[in-house]
Amino acid sequence: MATESERIEGAVASGSVKVLLFQPSCKKLWVVIGKDSEYWTDPDLGFCSCKDYYFNTLSKGDPCYHLKSVARAMEEGRAEAVEFSDDEYAQVLQAIADDSEGTLLR
């Protein structure tokens, strides 16, 4: 089984960490493509939509590996950027919310 450090490096190296850029507003959403789902993260708030966030991060204070992967990608400038129009913002948010709901209910 891979260590957390190896998982983080694997997520960054494989391009699983993505920043969704909306133009012309320059809004950003950070997602990590996991094996089962896309996980929305907010590095400024220390939030992730994964189960580990709810069960461990909130109680123990240690960020999940998705948040750590986003932090590493940001530090190293290795996040894959995907551009959208501002007109697509609500649709993308809805898709992320739908995906997150399905993940949390599994």
PyMOL commands that set and color helices and strands:
alter all, ss='L'
color gray80, all
select helices_A, chain A and resi 4-13+51-60+65-76+86-105
alter helices_A, ss='H'
color red, helices_A
select strands_A, chain A and resi 17-23+27-33+38-42+47-48+80-85
alter strands_A, ss='S'
color yellow, strands_A
deselect
rebuild
show_as cartoon
